[in-house]
Amino acid sequence: MQPAMIKAVLFDFGGVVADEGFREGLRFLASHHGRDPAAVLAHAMDAVYDSGYVTGRGSEAEFWRRLGELSGLWVEPLEGEHVILARFRLRPWILDWVRRLRGAGLVVGLLTDQTDWLARLDRRDRFLAEFEPVFNSYQLGKGKRDPSLFDDVAANLGLGSEQILFVDDDPGNIERARERGWATLLFQDREATERVLRALLAARAGR
């Protein structure tokens, strides 16, 4: 990454801006219902894509039904939703950085594979106003498993791919973004993330 070239920073939601409620909720549900958490998690993303729920083409009920078919975990949608949403907890230090980056003149947005749960979480926690723009697979009809999404987002921003920094905790998403020419940061811990963001601010200040 060349910090001086970056004009936009896009953050993933679950696992970056907030604790990863989807995976943690499914781990709890699997244990609670006597299923193997690792086996359930291995099928979870396939289920959310196969059902069309993450791209706005299917319902939450269809997601839970598909997950049951793939993993043997059968959960009532209201129970599953409650458990998962409770585990998405915002990380205040990330939101502090969002404000600092915006204050330095950078575009700061979300790029997330989420469902209509994102809007429900915003009604609870009021965080979406911190990000502009918000790219959510549920509205886009396309998720980060499709590499062309990164081209679409760059075009929407009116930026070259090398001018966008993408922060995500999923190595597959990071690799697909990198293949499209984006600058990337695999989120692993606070210290490493802040080191990169400080360098970005320093480059902006040095202009």
C-alpha positions as CSV (number, residue, x, y, z in Angstrom):
1,M,0.0,0.0,0.0
2,Q,1.1,3.5,-0.8
3,P,-0.6,5.6,1.9
4,A,-0.3,8.9,0.0
5,M,-2.4,7.5,-2.8
6,I,-5.4,6.4,-0.7
7,K,-8.5,8.5,-1.0
8,A,-11.1,6.0,0.4
9,V,-11.2,3.5,3.2
10,L,-13.9,0.8,3.2
11,F,-14.5,-1.3,6.3
12,D,-16.2,-4.6,6.7
13,F,-18.9,-4.7,9.4
14,G,-18.9,-8.0,11.3
15,G,-15.5,-8.8,12.6
16,V,-14.1,-5.3,12.0
17,V,-16.5,-2.5,12.9
18,A,-18.3,-4.9,15.3
19,D,-17.6,-8.2,16.9
20,E,-18.5,-11.1,14.6
21,G,-22.0,-11.8,15.6
22,F,-22.8,-14.2,12.8
23,R,-20.1,-16.8,13.6
24,E,-20.3,-16.4,17.3
25,G,-24.1,-16.7,17.3
26,L,-23.9,-19.8,15.2
27,R,-21.3,-21.3,17.5
28,F,-23.7,-20.8,20.5
29,L,-26.7,-22.1,18.6
30,A,-24.8,-25.2,17.5
31,S,-23.7,-26.0,21.0
32,H,-27.1,-25.3,22.5
33,H,-28.8,-27.6,20.0
34,G,-26.2,-30.4,20.3
35,R,-24.5,-29.9,16.9
36,D,-20.9,-29.6,16.1
37,P,-20.1,-25.8,15.9
38,A,-17.2,-26.3,13.4
39,A,-19.5,-28.3,11.1
40,V,-22.2,-25.7,11.3
41,L,-19.8,-22.8,10.6
42,A,-18.4,-24.7,7.6
43,H,-21.8,-24.5,6.0
44,A,-23.0,-21.1,7.2
45,M,-21.7,-18.9,4.4
46,D,-22.9,-21.4,1.7
47,A,-26.3,-21.3,3.3
48,V,-26.6,-17.6,3.4
49,Y,-25.5,-17.4,-0.3
50,D,-27.5,-20.4,-1.5
51,S,-30.7,-19.1,0.1
52,G,-30.2,-15.7,-1.5
53,Y,-30.6,-14.0,1.8
54,V,-27.3,-12.1,1.8
55,T,-28.0,-10.7,-1.7
56,G,-31.6,-9.7,-1.1
57,R,-33.0,-12.5,-3.2
58,G,-34.2,-14.8,-0.5
59,S,-35.7,-14.6,3.0
60,E,-34.4,-15.2,6.5
61,A,-36.6,-18.2,6.8
62,E,-35.0,-19.6,3.6
63,F,-31.6,-19.1,5.1
64,W,-32.4,-21.0,8.3
65,R,-34.0,-23.8,6.2
66,R,-30.9,-24.1,4.0
67,L,-28.6,-24.1,7.0
68,G,-30.6,-26.9,8.5
69,E,-30.4,-28.9,5.3
70,L,-26.6,-28.5,5.0
71,S,-25.6,-28.8,8.7
72,G,-28.5,-30.4,10.6
73,L,-28.9,-27.3,12.8
74,W,-32.6,-26.5,12.7
75,V,-33.5,-23.2,14.4
76,E,-36.6,-21.1,14.5
77,P,-35.7,-17.8,12.7
78,L,-36.7,-15.6,15.6
79,E,-34.4,-17.5,18.0
80,G,-31.5,-17.5,15.6
81,E,-31.9,-13.8,14.8
82,H,-32.0,-12.9,18.5
83,V,-28.9,-14.9,19.3
84,I,-26.9,-13.5,16.3
85,L,-27.8,-9.9,16.6
86,A,-27.0,-9.8,20.3
87,R,-23.4,-10.7,19.5
88,F,-22.8,-7.9,17.0
89,R,-21.2,-5.4,19.4
90,L,-19.7,-2.2,18.0
91,R,-16.0,-1.5,18.6
92,P,-15.8,2.2,19.8
93,W,-12.1,2.5,18.9
94,I,-12.9,1.6,15.2
95,L,-15.6,4.3,15.1
96,D,-13.1,6.8,16.6
97,W,-10.8,6.0,13.7
98,V,-13.7,6.4,11.2
99,R,-14.2,9.9,12.5
100,R,-10.5,10.7,12.4
101,L,-10.2,9.5,8.8
102,R,-13.2,11.4,7.7
103,G,-11.8,14.5,9.4
104,A,-8.7,14.1,7.4
105,G,-10.7,14.3,4.2
106,L,-10.9,10.6,3.3
107,V,-14.1,8.9,2.1
108,V,-14.9,6.3,4.7
109,G,-17.6,3.7,4.0
110,L,-18.8,0.2,4.7
111,L,-18.4,-2.7,2.3
112,T,-20.2,-5.7,3.9
113,D,-21.9,-8.9,3.1
114,Q,-24.9,-8.3,5.3
115,T,-28.7,-8.8,5.2
116,D,-31.5,-6.7,6.4
117,W,-30.0,-7.4,9.8
118,L,-27.7,-4.4,9.2
119,A,-30.7,-2.0,9.2
120,R,-32.0,-3.6,12.4
121,L,-28.7,-3.3,14.1
122,D,-28.6,0.4,13.0
123,R,-31.9,1.0,14.7
124,R,-30.5,-0.4,17.8
125,D,-27.0,1.2,17.8
126,R,-27.2,4.1,15.4
127,F,-23.9,3.7,13.5
128,L,-24.6,3.9,9.8
129,A,-24.5,7.7,9.8
130,E,-20.8,7.4,10.5
131,F,-20.2,5.9,7.0
132,E,-20.7,7.3,3.6
133,P,-21.3,5.4,1.4
134,V,-22.6,2.1,2.6
135,F,-22.3,-0.9,0.2
136,N,-24.3,-3.8,1.6
137,S,-24.7,-7.0,-0.4
138,Y,-28.4,-7.1,0.5
139,Q,-29.1,-3.9,-1.5
140,L,-26.4,-4.5,-4.1
141,G,-27.6,-8.0,-5.1
142,K,-24.0,-9.1,-5.1
143,G,-21.6,-10.2,-2.4
144,K,-17.8,-10.2,-1.9
145,R,-17.6,-13.8,-3.2
146,D,-18.0,-12.2,-6.7
147,P,-14.8,-10.4,-7.6
148,S,-16.6,-8.1,-9.9
149,L,-18.2,-6.4,-6.9
150,F,-14.9,-4.6,-6.3
151,D,-14.9,-3.2,-9.8
152,D,-18.4,-2.0,-9.3
153,V,-17.6,-0.3,-6.0
154,A,-14.5,1.4,-7.4
155,A,-16.6,2.7,-10.4
156,N,-19.3,4.0,-8.0
157,L,-16.7,5.9,-6.0
158,G,-15.1,7.3,-9.1
159,L,-11.7,6.1,-8.0
160,G,-8.9,3.9,-9.2
161,S,-8.5,0.6,-7.4
162,E,-5.1,1.6,-6.0
163,Q,-6.8,4.6,-4.3
164,I,-9.0,2.4,-2.1
165,L,-8.0,0.7,1.2
166,F,-10.2,-2.2,2.2
167,V,-10.2,-3.6,5.8
168,D,-11.7,-7.0,6.3
169,D,-11.2,-10.0,8.6
170,D,-11.8,-12.6,5.9
171,P,-8.7,-13.7,3.9
172,G,-10.7,-14.7,0.9
173,N,-12.3,-11.3,0.6
174,I,-8.9,-9.6,1.0
175,E,-7.4,-11.8,-1.7
176,R,-10.2,-11.0,-4.2
177,A,-9.9,-7.3,-3.5
178,R,-6.1,-7.4,-3.9
179,E,-6.5,-9.2,-7.2
180,R,-8.7,-6.3,-8.4
181,G,-5.8,-3.9,-7.5
182,W,-7.1,-2.6,-4.2
183,A,-4.9,-1.8,-1.2
184,T,-5.9,-4.2,1.6
185,L,-5.6,-4.7,5.3
186,L,-6.4,-8.1,6.8
187,F,-7.9,-7.2,10.2
188,Q,-6.3,-9.3,12.9
189,D,-5.9,-7.1,15.9
190,R,-6.1,-3.5,17.1
191,E,-2.4,-2.8,17.3
192,A,-1.7,-3.8,13.7
193,T,-4.8,-2.0,12.4
194,E,-4.0,1.2,14.1
195,R,-0.4,1.1,12.8
196,V,-1.7,1.2,9.2
197,L,-4.3,3.8,9.9
198,R,-1.7,6.1,11.6
199,A,0.5,5.8,8.6
200,L,-2.5,6.8,6.4
201,L,-3.2,9.9,8.5
202,A,0.5,10.8,8.5
203,A,0.6,10.6,4.7
204,R,-2.4,12.9,4.5
205,A,-0.9,15.4,6.9
206,G,2.3,15.4,4.9
207,R,0.7,16.6,1.7
